[in-house]
Amino acid sequence: MNKFKKIIIAAGLIFSMSAFTGVTKSEAATNHKVQYGETYWKIATKYGVPITSLMKANNATGSLLYAGSNLVIPNATISAADKDLMARLVQAEAVGEPYAGKVAVATVILNRVASPDFPNSVREVIYQISNGHYAFTPVQNGQINQAADAASKKAVNEALAFQGKGNGSLFFYNPKTAVSQWIFSREVTVTIGNHRFAR
């Protein structure tokens, strides 16, 4: 019986260690065989990795790709769970908005993570409470818990591919429904559909 307990404890320790050190297949760097007509942009969007990281991982000095060649796909910059959370927020915030607006909402989340003025993770940015209010209405009303559609998931991947580029939007709002006068004082970067994006 004592020997059996030792085996169970050892197995538990091994499992615990592997849970912290193991890398899942989706998080590991993979290879991609270039198909005719593909570009770095299309491949970065497919895998949801920054185009700059993709090009750097493959020592690319230009945009030329050859069909049949193999590319290293770098590790994702955020987890699959964070991608899903972002997609659910995009779905809730940008339902009925143009696709470009969905990408822009996802980009705001990533810009906030990168900004010293906001929390440092996707989850913390999305669930942030400031002055007693949630940063995003769908978190407060529960719409964040609804599954994301395919367009919202694709928009997140495109925002990740675009990461580090663009005009640095940190906010978005609908000028017809916004009640905070403060938001109107922010510099508008672009208007897409019913949303104004600002920094």
C-alpha positions in Angstrom: 0.0 0.0 0.0 2.9 2.4 0.9 4.5 1.7 -2.5 1.2 2.5 -4.3 0.9 5.9 -2.5 4.4 6.8 -3.6 3.6 5.9 -7.2 0.5 8.1 -7.1 2.4 11.0 -5.5 5.2 10.7 -8.1 2.6 10.6 -11.0 0.9 13.7 -9.5 4.2 15.6 -9.3 5.1 14.7 -12.9 1.7 15.8 -14.1 1.9 19.1 -12.1 5.4 19.8 -13.6 4.3 19.1 -17.1 1.3 21.4 -16.7 3.6 24.3 -16.1 6.4 23.4 -18.6 4.4 21.8 -21.4 3.6 23.7 -24.6 0.5 22.8 -26.4 0.6 22.2 -30.1 -1.3 25.4 -30.9 1.3 27.5 -28.9 4.3 25.9 -30.5 6.1 27.2 -33.5 5.0 25.3 -36.7 5.9 25.2 -40.3 3.7 26.3 -43.2 4.2 25.3 -46.8 3.5 28.4 -49.0 0.7 28.0 -51.5 0.5 29.8 -54.8 -0.9 33.3 -54.3 -0.2 33.5 -50.6 1.4 36.5 -49.1 3.0 37.2 -45.7 -0.1 39.2 -44.8 -2.5 36.2 -45.6 -0.3 33.8 -43.7 0.0 36.1 -40.7 -3.7 36.6 -40.6 -4.4 32.9 -41.0 -2.3 32.1 -37.9 -3.0 35.3 -35.9 0.6 36.3 -35.6 2.1 39.8 -36.2 3.4 40.1 -39.8 6.6 41.6 -38.4 7.2 38.6 -36.3 6.5 36.2 -39.2 8.9 38.0 -41.5 11.6 38.2 -38.7 11.3 34.5 -38.0 12.0 33.8 -41.6 14.7 36.4 -42.1 12.6 38.0 -44.8 14.2 41.1 -46.4 11.3 41.6 -48.8 7.7 40.6 -49.5 8.5 37.9 -52.2 7.3 34.4 -51.4 7.7 31.2 -53.5 5.1 28.5 -53.7 6.3 25.3 -52.1 8.8 27.0 -49.8 8.4 26.4 -46.0 7.9 29.2 -43.5 8.4 29.0 -39.8 5.3 30.3 -38.0 6.3 31.9 -34.7 4.6 31.3 -31.5 1.3 33.2 -31.0 1.7 36.4 -28.9 -1.5 35.6 -27.0 -3.2 32.4 -26.0 -6.1 30.7 -27.7 -8.2 31.6 -24.6 -7.4 35.3 -25.0 -8.1 35.2 -28.7 -11.5 33.7 -27.9 -12.2 36.4 -25.3 -11.2 39.1 -27.7 -13.5 37.6 -30.4 -16.4 37.5 -28.0 -15.9 41.2 -27.1 -15.6 42.1 -30.8 -18.8 40.2 -31.5 -20.7 42.0 -28.7 -19.2 45.5 -29.4 -19.3 45.5 -33.2 -22.4 43.4 -34.1 -23.9 45.0 -37.2 -20.7 47.0 -37.9 -18.5 46.6 -41.0 -15.7 44.0 -40.9 -13.1 46.8 -40.7 -14.8 48.0 -37.6 -14.5 44.6 -36.0 -10.7 44.6 -36.7 -10.5 48.1 -35.3 -12.2 47.1 -32.0 -9.7 44.1 -31.7 -6.9 46.5 -32.4 -8.0 48.8 -29.6 -7.7 45.9 -27.1 -4.2 45.1 -28.4 -3.2 48.8 -28.2 -4.4 49.0 -24.7 -2.3 46.0 -23.7 0.7 47.7 -25.2 0.0 51.0 -23.6 1.5 51.9 -20.2 -1.9 53.6 -19.3 -3.8 50.3 -19.3 -3.4 46.8 -17.8 -0.8 44.4 -19.4 -2.9 41.5 -20.5 -5.9 40.9 -22.8 -8.0 39.6 -19.9 -7.2 42.5 -17.6 -7.9 45.1 -20.3 -11.3 43.5 -21.2 -12.4 43.1 -17.5 -10.9 46.5 -16.4 -13.0 48.5 -14.0 -12.2 52.2 -13.8 -14.0 54.7 -11.6 -16.5 52.0 -10.7 -17.4 51.3 -14.3 -16.5 48.5 -16.7 -14.4 49.6 -19.6 -16.6 47.6 -22.0 -20.4 47.5 -21.7 -20.7 43.8 -22.8 -18.7 42.8 -19.7 -21.3 44.5 -17.5 -24.4 43.2 -19.3 -23.1 39.7 -19.9 -22.9 39.8 -23.7 -19.2 38.9 -23.4 -20.4 35.4 -22.5 -21.9 34.8 -26.0 -20.0 32.8 -28.5 -18.2 34.7 -31.2 -19.0 34.4 -34.9 -16.5 33.5 -37.6 -16.1 37.2 -38.7 -15.1 38.3 -35.2 -12.6 35.4 -34.9 -11.1 36.4 -38.2 -11.0 40.1 -37.2 -9.0 39.2 -34.1 -6.4 37.3 -36.2 -6.2 40.2 -38.6 -5.7 42.7 -35.7 -2.9 40.4 -34.4 -1.3 40.3 -37.9 -1.6 44.1 -38.0 -0.2 44.5 -34.5 2.3 47.4 -34.0 1.0 49.3 -37.1 -1.8 51.8 -37.5 -2.7 55.0 -35.7 -2.8 53.9 -32.1 -6.5 54.0 -31.3 -7.2 53.4 -27.6 -10.9 54.1 -27.5 -14.0 53.7 -29.6 -17.5 55.0 -29.1 -20.8 55.6 -30.9 -21.3 59.4 -31.0 -25.1 59.0 -31.2 -25.2 57.0 -27.9 -22.1 58.1 -25.9 -23.0 60.0 -22.7 -19.4 60.8 -21.5 -18.3 64.3 -22.6 -14.7 63.2 -21.9 -14.7 60.8 -24.8 -15.5 63.6 -27.2 -12.3 65.4 -26.1 -10.2 62.6 -27.5 -8.4 62.9 -30.8 -10.4 61.0 -33.5 -8.2 58.7 -35.5 -10.9 57.1 -37.8 -14.6 56.6 -38.1 -15.8 53.2 -39.3 -19.6 52.5 -39.4 -21.2 53.8 -36.3 -18.0 53.9 -34.3 -15.4 56.6 -33.8 -12.0 55.5 -32.9 -9.8 57.8 -30.8 -6.5 58.1 -28.9 
